[in-house]
């Protein structure tokens, strides 16, 4: 089972590539919309990269666009992908 720290690095790297910001400038407390400029459509589209992270682990589940779109903070995204990577639905 992947640890939250394993997932955190990967999720922040994916977010950084989308918002064109260095990963070391992104914190768990950042809001995806207000701080990083990720609108609703972009947040939903993160379902695909989040799923790639999740499914790279045995038993990892799909992260739906709907669930990805509900994330408001970087922490929310990390927690969601960690749950799915460990085979858990909310």
N, C-alpha and C positions, 0 to 999 in steps of 0.2 A: 504494500500500500504506500503510495507516495505521501510524503509529509507536506504540510502546508507550506513550509519553506521552499521545497522543491517546486511547487506550483507557483508560488509568489514570484520567483525570479522569471519564470516563463510568461506569466500573465503580464507583468510589468513590461517585459521586453516587447510583447505583442502590442500593448497599448502605446508604448513609446514609438513604435514604428508607424502607427496610424496617426498619431498626433504630431509626429516629427519633432520629438523632444528627447533629449538624452534620458535614458532609463534612471540614471542616478538623481534626476530632478523630479521624479515621480514618487510620491509617498502614498501610503495606504489611505491617508486622510483626504487626499485630493478628490474633489467631486468631478465626475466624468464630464458633465456639461459645463458647470460654472468655471472650474479651474482648467480643464483640458480641452474644452470646446467640442466635445463629442455629442452631437445632436442625437435625437431619438433613432434615426435611421442608421447612423454609424454604430450606436450602442447595440441595436438589434443585429446588425451585420457581424458583430463580434462573436455571434454564436458559432460561426464556422471555425475561426482560429481557436476559440475556447474548446470546441469539440476535438480539434486536432490534438490539443494538449491532453485533454481528458482521455481520449482513446489511444494515446500512446502508452497508456498503462493498462495492464490486464484487468478486464472487467469495467473499464471506463465507459461511461454513458454519454449519449449525445447531449449537448447543451443547446436547447432550442433558442430560436431567435427571440421568442417571447420572453423567456427567462433572462437572456442576455440583456434585452432591452429594459428590464426592470432594475438592473443594477444602477445605483446612483453614485457609488464611490468605488475607488480602486479596491478597497477592502471587500465590498460586496462581490466584485468580480472574482477576487482571489478565493473567497469562501465558496462561491458557486462552483467554480472549476474544481476546487479541492473535493467538494461533495461528489461531483459527477465522476471525477477520476477514481474515487474510492467506491464507486458503484452505488451511490445513494442519491435518491431523489429528495427534494425538500419535503 
